[in-house]
Amino acid sequence: MRVITGAARGRKLLEPEGMAVRPTTDMVKEAMFNIIQFDIEGRRVLDLFAGTGQLGIEALSRGAAEAVFCDESRQAVKLVRANLERCGLKGRVEQTDSIAYLSRAGKFDLVFLDPPYDTNLLEKALEAIRNVDILNDGGIIVCESRSDKPMPEPEAPYRKALSRRYGKVALTVYKKEP
């Protein structure tokens, strides 16, 4: 696992031991960032269910103005902090329940949602984001899920911009219309 491009390009990231955290593969991460490459610079980013922090770190490396990393696991939070330090980047790291955090999160331009697969956390997070309205106009939500999992159709002002499959993984991008 490494940072693909930007200020921290090529830096290897620490990975978790065991299977409690499932990092996004480099292939899927590269595809994800190719999709949103022009929507990162100067943006405020939320890496919800951060795990290793690699999605938010990649965004910071590519010029995001700020990144907040949220995970309830103490081990994950330590890993995110270590990976930020390893890359020479700064971000705010919160150890808290991710869904509860959304009610006090503030506004973001880009949100990464990559929760554990066999939970309903993705649906809960999408609903909370809509209800709390944490996304700025023109903002983007990038979801990673199993490719066989149907993703919900959003209500206005949100729309599903695209959905792509990469083997057993699917990426779904939602946008908030101005």
N, C-alpha and C positions, 0 to 999 in steps of 0.2 A: 504494500500500500504506500503510495507516494503522492506528492503534490504534482499535478500535471504541468501547470504553467504559471507564469507570473513571478512575483517577487521571491517566492519560496520554491520555485520550480526544482523538481528532482529530489526534494527533501523526503526522506523516508519517515513515515509516521509510525508511531508505536501502535501495536495491535493488542487487542485483549486476549487473555488466555481463556480457553474454553469456548463455549458456544453461547454464552449469555448475551453477547453483542455480535451482530452479524454485519460486518462492514460492507459497504457498497463496493462491488468489484471495480477495478480500474476501467474496464470496458464500459460498464454502465455509467460510471461517473464521467468518463470522457464524452459519451453520448449526451448525457444530461447537460453538461456545460457547453457542448456545441449548440444545443437548442437555445440556451439562454445567454449565450456569450455577449450579446450587446445590451443586456439588461442587468449588468452587475456593477459596473464602475460607478462609484459615488453613492451606492445604495445602502440602505439599512437592512440587514439580513438577520433572520431568525432560523437557527438550526435546532428545531424542536426534536426531541428524542435523539440528542446529539451523538450518543455512543462514543466514538473516537473523536468526533468533531471534524472529520475530514471534509464534509460538505461546506460548512462555514469557513473552514481554513482555506479551502480552494477558492471560495468567493473572496476572502480577504486577500489572498495572494494575487487575485485578478483585479484588485482595485476597489472592492467594496469599502465604503466609508466606515462601517461599523458592523460587528457581528455579535449576536447574543446566542449563547449555547445553553440549552436547557436539557437536563436529564435528572431522573430521580435517583439513579444509582451513584453511590459514593465512588465506586471504582471507575465508572465512566467519567465522572467529573474530574477525577485525578488524571485520567488519561487525556482528556481534552486540554487541561492546563499544561501537562507535559508536552503535548503535541504543539500547542501554541508557542511555548517557550522554545522548543526544538526548531520551529520555523521562524522565530524572531518576530512573531505577530502578537497583537493584543486583541483581546475580546473579553466580553463580560460572560462569566460562567455561573449559572444558577443551578443549584441542586434543589430541585423541587418537583412536585407532580406537574407534568407537562400541560395537561388540560387545565388545571387550576391556574397555572402561570398565565395563560392567555387572557384572563380577566384583568390582569394588571400589567400587561406587556407593553402597552403603548402601540405606536404605529410602525409598520414595516413595509418595505418595498418588495422583498423577496423572502418567501418562507419555504424551508425544506421540511417535508414530512416523510420520515422513514422509520415508522415505529416497528416494533416486533411484528412479524407477519401474521401470526395466528391469534390476533386480538382484534377488538373492534375500535382500537385507538385511532386509526386513520379516519374513520367515519366521525368519531367524537370530536377529533381535532378540526375537521372540516366544518362541522356544525358550529363549534365554538368560535372559530374564526369568523364565520358568517354572522353569528349572533352578537359577538363582541365588536365586530368590525375593526380588526386590527390591520387590515391591508389598506394601504394608500391607493387612491385611484390610479389605475394602470399597473397595479402591483401583480405579482405572480406567485402562485403556489405550485411547487414541484413535489409530486408524490411518487414514492417508490412502493410497489406492492407486488404480490405474486401476479403472474400474467393471467392466471385463471380467475382472478378476483374481479368481479364487475365493480367499476367505480361509479359513484353517484353522479347524476346530472345535477348541476348546481342551479340555484335560483338567481334571478337578476339581482344585482348587477354583475354577478359572476357568470363566466362561461367556460366550458371545457375547450381549451385551445387546441390540444392535441393529445393523442395517446399512442405510444409506441411500445412494441414488445422486443425484448432482448433475451431470447431463450425463456427461462422461467421467471424473468423479471419484467415488469411493466413500468413505464414512466408515464404519468399523466400530468399535464400542465393545465392549471386553471388561471384565468386572468380576471381581474376586476375592471370592469368598464368604467370610464370616467363619467 
